[in-house]
Amino acid sequence: MTQSQDPAQGSSRIGIAAARGRRRALFRDFSSLLFVAVVLPVVAIAAVYLWQSSRVARDQYETRLHDVASAHAREIDAFVEMHTAVLQVMADRRSNAGTVRDEARWVDDLGRLHRYFRDFKTLALVDADGALVMTEPAATHVRGVSVADRSYYAEPRRTGRPHISNAYRGRVTSEIPSVALSVPYFADRKFAGVIVGAITIEAFPALRSESGLPGEFQMLLVDGHHTVVHATPGLPFRSLDTLQTEGRDAPLRRLEASDQNARMTLVPGVLRDGGDAYAVVSPLRNGWHLLVFVPQSTVVFEVRRHTAAMLVLLALVLVGVLAVTGALLGRLRVYFTDLLDRMQRFALESQALPASPEMLPVELAPVAEALNQLAARAHGAYEEVSNSLEEQRRLRQELQDMARHLITLQETERRTLSRELHDDIGQAITAIKLGAMALQDDSDPERSREVLAEIIGITDQTVAKLRNLSMLLRPPQLDTLGLETALRWQADTLFRSGHPQLHLQLASLPERPDPAVELACFRIAQEALTNILRHSGATHVTLSLELDAATGSLHLVVTDDGRGFSPEAVRGLGLVIMRERAQQLGGTLHIETVPGQGTRVSLVLPLRGGEPS
């Protein structure tokens, strides 16, 4: 008979499982945070370090290659120079003593030199015709043999200086690859022959296996004719091999031609086992080149060794961080629980909680209870602050609107003052100037008095205009005389000198336009006439005013036969103000001009004014 399961026991198990799940949820979240905050930065730092360490390893090997190449090159140069100096001393002593024909002394000198300097495999005396005179060790069958085709004879004979030959295989005394050091000797300051010392390649200290070359390094010595002088066992070359310009040898030929301080170069397939190697070159004083190689696998191994050490170190650091973090988290939980208990004691009035603790990890349930109680009080404070901020925004918006309105009024006033100063006072001053100019050229006292009186009158009017301008009043002539008379008065004032000639065609208006229309029409005509006087150089000017009864609009036209202008190139304030005046009253302003063909200004304004379209 099957025993039924206790429902209470099942519910208890479900609750325990849910609690464990919440604890695991917190652990998962903390693990994710730890991964993002610790593991990822460590991995990024490791990647940067490994990249840098690979560069450092290559740079270190490059420095070692340059040092080894330079040291061996200096050693080879010093070896050659020392043995050349020994031969030079012997040649100078015989030349200075005048005993170059004394073969017995030559035999003694060559024998002594061979005993003390055993690196000379063979010593030989060659006469001026290139024939062998004697050798040391002595060989009877060589006397008279010609070596005139050898460079160790031809070059000293040609230059009169010591010479080191390229690598060769001896034809007389030895089949071993050798080089020859030769110095000339002289009799009565004439070339008498050369002393030759043959040195086998193995005799060079820098080329011996025990010369201090690091075990993984390889060395290749090449003479001036691209012939291999010496190669270490790890390279697929033998002495007297010639480097070709194509195939496997091509990179080596290019490396020979590179600069001494050139960066380390990767040469493919240069090793005996077919492996790649990094190489540097060091030139010798005699025109040879010393190439030093390190296998690429050696450099890669060094980089991998650094990589492995770095990874082990990072793993240890990461494990240590995790261990310390776990310990600190356990202690932090104790302090955190105590802190939450204290927060609950000081909790404010009880109320429904907006967040359910059961939906959070068990460790954070007390935090939810305490913070929800504080949130209830904070909500009221937030509402008060929000209302205060909303009131502040409303007041700020009102202040901004008021500021914009004040700025608009200020700019309108400034624009009005600017127009009045430009259109009225400036024109009056121009008229005064023109009157003064006319006064200078007029010899008639009566006419001068009239002009002077007009100038005084204009000056008085200008003072009145300034006073009116300060009070933002309209021009007084418009109020007292009307538009036609004001235009005639203004034209007569500006053109009283008679040059250019002005033709007025002012029709009588049946009724006066609105004051704003009168002012705009007057100002635009005033600006157009003043511009003609200032800039056009015209001889004839026409000003016409008429009323179009069909449309009820006022037409003003000002034309001249001056030099004209390009409207796109004009940046002055006058044209802008003229257009603005017309547009403000719902009118239009057209300027027709071509450089050299005069200008026509056409204004159309409604008689009663209107809003701009």
HUBELPE-V674259 format. One record per run of one state. SS is the DSSP state (H for helix, E for strand, - for the rest). FROM is the first residue (numbers start at 1). TO is the last residue. If there is no record, write none. Layout:
BEGIN
((SS	FROM	TO) (SS	FROM	TO))
END
This chain:
BEGIN
((-	1	6) (H	7	97) (-	98	102) (H	103	116) (-	117	121) (E	122	127) (-	128	130) (E	131	136) (-	137	139) (H	140	142) (-	143	145) (E	146	146) (-	147	150) (H	151	159) (-	160	162) (E	163	164) (-	165	167) (E	168	169) (-	170	176) (E	177	187) (-	188	189) (E	190	200) (H	201	203) (-	204	204) (H	205	207) (-	208	216) (E	217	222) (-	223	226) (E	227	231) (-	232	234) (E	235	235) (-	236	241) (E	242	242) (-	243	246) (H	247	256) (-	257	264) (E	265	267) (-	268	270) (E	271	271) (-	272	276) (E	277	283) (-	284	288) (E	289	295) (H	296	345) (-	346	356) (H	357	359) (-	360	361) (H	362	441) (-	442	444) (H	445	470) (-	471	475) (H	476	481) (-	482	482) (H	483	494) (-	495	500) (E	501	506) (-	507	514) (H	515	536) (-	537	539) (E	540	548) (-	549	552) (E	553	560) (-	561	566) (H	567	569) (-	570	572) (H	573	584) (-	585	587) (E	588	593) (-	594	598) (E	599	606) (-	607	613))
END
